[in-house]
Amino acid sequence: MRYFAILVLACGCATHSIPPCIDWPIVAYPLGDQILERADVALAFEDLLRKSSYGRLGEERAGFLVLDGDHFRLVMWSPTHKYHAEEWRGKIPVGTVAAVHTHPIGQPEASNVDRTEAKRVGIPMFVITLRSVVLVTEDGRARYLNRDDKAGASALHILARR
């Protein structure tokens, strides 16, 4: 195995470190509001939300957003059925641009664990709910994407109208 990574999206602490010399499968891609305008990304996020019962249950769902040629696809993580947690064990798929996971609808913010994991693994992370999309960058900073507080519209609702 050329590399091994553990991503933990939970309320606990991560204890495994990433080996320093690995053949890194993550690709750089500009992530911002414009990524949500892509139909392939919108469909991937919508599929993930559907599999999480749109955040109405305590289970999260997660996957890797992978750039495959000129389009994106979502590589789903096997569900652990843990309360407010999801984890990945194994190789990160080649072409990975970001990790994506859902949060319960009432918890749209990126958690401290989300920020810590993005920094530890060195991979951007999207936190999505039915009403919001938050991007956590590799340095642990988080910001809402395409948020329209005044109109009450969310990034995903805007995409769903297409």
ROTI-493574 format. One record per residue (C-alpha): residue number from 1; residue in three letters; x, y, z. Coordinates in steps of 0.02 Angstrom, whole numbers, padded with zeros to 5 digits. Last residue first. Example, Ala and Ser with C-alpha at 12.3 -4.5 7.8 and 13.67 -1.06 7.14 Angstrom:
+------+--------+--------+--------+--------+
! tiba ! drendo !   east !  north !     up !
+------+--------+--------+--------+--------+
!    2 !    SER !  00684 ! -00053 !  00357 !
!    1 !    ALA !  00615 ! -00225 !  00390 !
+------+--------+--------+--------+--------+
***
This chain:
+------+--------+--------+--------+--------+
! tiba ! drendo !   east !  north !     up !
+------+--------+--------+--------+--------+
!  162 !    ARG ! -01603 !  01221 ! -00624 !
!  161 !    ARG ! -01706 !  01252 ! -00467 !
!  160 !    ALA ! -01605 !  01126 ! -00366 !
!  159 !    LEU ! -01449 !  01231 ! -00384 !
!  158 !    ILE ! -01528 !  01382 ! -00299 !
!  157 !    HIS ! -01596 !  01268 ! -00163 !
!  156 !    LEU ! -01422 !  01197 ! -00139 !
!  155 !    ALA ! -01340 !  01367 ! -00120 !
!  154 !    SER ! -01473 !  01422 !  00002 !
!  153 !    ALA ! -01610 !  01549 ! -00017 !
!  152 !    GLY ! -01672 !  01652 !  00129 !
!  151 !    ALA ! -01676 !  01809 !  00023 !
!  150 !    LYS ! -01574 !  01912 !  00147 !
!  149 !    ASP ! -01461 !  01770 !  00201 !
!  148 !    ASP ! -01401 !  01729 !  00026 !
!  147 !    ARG ! -01259 !  01607 !  00046 !
!  146 !    ASN ! -01160 !  01559 ! -00108 !
!  145 !    LEU ! -01025 !  01473 ! -00006 !
!  144 !    TYR ! -01011 !  01488 !  00182 !
!  143 !    ARG ! -00836 !  01503 !  00252 !
!  142 !    ALA ! -00718 !  01396 !  00354 !
!  141 !    ARG ! -00533 !  01416 !  00394 !
!  140 !    GLY ! -00440 !  01257 !  00444 !
!  139 !    ASP ! -00281 !  01288 !  00342 !
!  138 !    GLU ! -00331 !  01154 !  00217 !
!  137 !    THR ! -00491 !  01248 !  00180 !
!  136 !    VAL ! -00662 !  01216 !  00257 !
!  135 !    LEU ! -00800 !  01257 !  00133 !
!  134 !    VAL ! -00975 !  01273 !  00203 !
!  133 !    VAL ! -01131 !  01235 !  00100 !
!  132 !    SER ! -01299 !  01279 !  00171 !
!  131 !    ARG ! -01486 !  01248 !  00179 !
!  130 !    LEU ! -01506 !  01061 !  00147 !
!  129 !    THR ! -01344 !  01033 !  00239 !
!  128 !    ILE ! -01167 !  01022 !  00175 !
!  127 !    VAL ! -00994 !  01027 !  00252 !
!  126 !    PHE ! -00864 !  01033 !  00114 !
!  125 !    MET ! -00685 !  00988 !  00156 !
!  124 !    PRO ! -00519 !  01042 !  00085 !
!  123 !    ILE ! -00375 !  00919 !  00106 !
!  122 !    GLY ! -00215 !  00935 !  00205 !
!  121 !    VAL ! -00248 !  00783 !  00314 !
!  120 !    ARG ! -00214 !  00871 !  00479 !
!  119 !    LYS ! -00280 !  01041 !  00423 !
!  118 !    ALA ! -00444 !  00975 !  00353 !
!  117 !    GLU ! -00457 !  00860 !  00504 !
!  116 !    THR ! -00437 !  01003 !  00628 !
!  115 !    ARG ! -00567 !  01110 !  00542 !
!  114 !    ASP ! -00694 !  00969 !  00534 !
!  113 !    VAL ! -00656 !  00925 !  00715 !
!  112 !    ASN ! -00688 !  01106 !  00765 !
!  111 !    SER ! -00858 !  01089 !  00682 !
!  110 !    ALA ! -00908 !  01168 !  00518 !
!  109 !    GLU ! -01071 !  01262 !  00542 !
!  108 !    PRO ! -01237 !  01202 !  00472 !
!  107 !    GLN ! -01293 !  01113 !  00630 !
!  106 !    GLY ! -01484 !  01117 !  00628 !
!  105 !    ILE ! -01496 !  01022 !  00463 !
!  104 !    PRO ! -01389 !  00881 !  00529 !
!  103 !    HIS ! -01220 !  00884 !  00445 !
!  102 !    THR ! -01168 !  00808 !  00281 !
!  101 !    HIS ! -00996 !  00765 !  00219 !
!  100 !    VAL ! -00881 !  00807 !  00075 !
!   99 !    ALA ! -00695 !  00774 !  00063 !
!   98 !    ALA ! -00606 !  00877 ! -00068 !
!   97 !    VAL ! -00517 !  00875 ! -00237 !
!   96 !    THR ! -00481 !  00689 ! -00249 !
!   95 !    GLY ! -00404 !  00643 ! -00417 !
!   94 !    VAL ! -00335 !  00477 ! -00357 !
!   93 !    PRO ! -00448 !  00404 ! -00224 !
!   92 !    ILE ! -00390 !  00418 ! -00042 !
!   91 !    LYS ! -00331 !  00246 !  00009 !
!   90 !    GLY ! -00407 !  00163 !  00160 !
!   89 !    ARG ! -00509 !  00203 !  00312 !
!   88 !    TRP ! -00644 !  00334 !  00303 !
!   87 !    GLU ! -00750 !  00397 !  00445 !
!   86 !    GLU ! -00923 !  00464 !  00483 !
!   85 !    ALA ! -00995 !  00545 !  00637 !
!   84 !    HIS ! -01151 !  00630 !  00704 !
!   83 !    TYR ! -01218 !  00465 !  00774 !
!   82 !    LYS ! -01130 !  00319 !  00693 !
!   81 !    HIS ! -01211 !  00225 !  00550 !
!   80 !    THR ! -01039 !  00180 !  00482 !
!   79 !    PRO ! -01087 !  00213 !  00302 !
!   78 !    SER ! -00963 !  00158 !  00169 !
!   77 !    TRP ! -00885 !  00315 !  00098 !
!   76 !    MET ! -00954 !  00375 ! -00068 !
!   75 !    VAL ! -00841 !  00420 ! -00213 !
!   74 !    LEU ! -00928 !  00573 ! -00287 !
!   73 !    ARG ! -00898 !  00620 ! -00467 !
!   72 !    PHE ! -00831 !  00777 ! -00548 !
!   71 !    HIS ! -00806 !  00813 ! -00732 !
!   70 !    ASP ! -00664 !  00865 ! -00847 !
!   69 !    GLY ! -00557 !  00708 ! -00830 !
!   68 !    ASP ! -00613 !  00629 ! -00667 !
!   67 !    LEU ! -00603 !  00758 ! -00528 !
!   66 !    VAL ! -00654 !  00671 ! -00367 !
!   65 !    LEU ! -00765 !  00739 ! -00228 !
!   64 !    PHE ! -00735 !  00613 ! -00089 !
!   63 !    GLY ! -00879 !  00548 !  00012 !
!   62 !    ALA ! -00979 !  00570 !  00170 !
!   61 !    ARG ! -01144 !  00532 !  00255 !
!   60 !    GLU ! -01196 !  00591 !  00428 !
!   59 !    GLU ! -01316 !  00501 !  00541 !
!   58 !    GLY ! -01421 !  00594 !  00670 !
!   57 !    LEU ! -01574 !  00598 !  00560 !
!   56 !    ARG ! -01656 !  00747 !  00474 !
!   55 !    GLY ! -01498 !  00796 !  00382 !
!   54 !    TYR ! -01574 !  00774 !  00210 !
!   53 !    SER ! -01608 !  00589 !  00242 !
!   52 !    SER ! -01418 !  00564 !  00238 !
!   51 !    LYS ! -01428 !  00471 !  00072 !
!   50 !    ARG ! -01528 !  00615 ! -00001 !
!   49 !    LEU ! -01395 !  00738 !  00056 !
!   48 !    LEU ! -01259 !  00637 ! -00029 !
!   47 !    ASP ! -01359 !  00627 ! -00190 !
!   46 !    GLU ! -01390 !  00815 ! -00186 !
!   45 !    PHE ! -01205 !  00849 ! -00162 !
!   44 !    ALA ! -01160 !  00739 ! -00310 !
!   43 !    LEU ! -01296 !  00816 ! -00418 !
!   42 !    ALA ! -01238 !  00992 ! -00376 !
!   41 !    VAL ! -01057 !  00944 ! -00414 !
!   40 !    ASP ! -01103 !  00872 ! -00584 !
!   39 !    ALA ! -01213 !  01023 ! -00624 !
!   38 !    ARG ! -01072 !  01146 ! -00592 !
!   37 !    GLU ! -01133 !  01310 ! -00518 !
!   36 !    LEU ! -01083 !  01253 ! -00345 !
!   35 !    ILE ! -00899 !  01255 ! -00395 !
!   34 !    GLN ! -00917 !  01441 ! -00439 !
!   33 !    ASP ! -00944 !  01488 ! -00256 !
!   32 !    GLY ! -00769 !  01433 ! -00211 !
!   31 !    LEU ! -00647 !  01293 ! -00239 !
!   30 !    PRO ! -00504 !  01314 ! -00362 !
!   29 !    TYR ! -00436 !  01139 ! -00394 !
!   28 !    ALA ! -00278 !  01060 ! -00323 !
!   27 !    VAL ! -00267 !  00873 ! -00342 !
!   26 !    ILE ! -00258 !  00746 ! -00202 !
!   25 !    PRO ! -00181 !  00576 ! -00239 !
!   24 !    TRP ! -00019 !  00605 ! -00142 !
!   23 !    ASP !  00116 !  00475 ! -00175 !
!   22 !    ILE !  00177 !  00471 !  00004 !
!   21 !    CYS !  00324 !  00533 !  00103 !
!   20 !    PRO !  00266 !  00617 !  00265 !
!   19 !    PRO !  00150 !  00478 !  00326 !
!   18 !    ILE ! -00017 !  00553 !  00382 !
!   17 !    SER ! -00042 !  00552 !  00568 !
!   16 !    HIS ! -00166 !  00449 !  00666 !
!   15 !    THR ! -00235 !  00519 !  00829 !
!   14 !    ALA ! -00389 !  00613 !  00776 !
!   13 !    CYS ! -00490 !  00680 !  00921 !
!   12 !    GLY ! -00674 !  00647 !  00946 !
!   11 !    CYS ! -00835 !  00734 !  00896 !
!   10 !    ALA ! -00835 !  00653 !  00725 !
!    9 !    LEU ! -00773 !  00672 !  00549 !
!    8 !    VAL ! -00623 !  00556 !  00551 !
!    7 !    LEU ! -00513 !  00540 !  00399 !
!    6 !    ILE ! -00388 !  00400 !  00404 !
!    5 !    ALA ! -00253 !  00391 !  00275 !
!    4 !    PHE ! -00144 !  00256 !  00203 !
!    3 !    TYR ! -00016 !  00272 !  00067 !
!    2 !    ARG !  00078 !  00163 ! -00056 !
!    1 !    MET !  00000 !  00000 !  00000 !
+------+--------+--------+--------+--------+
***
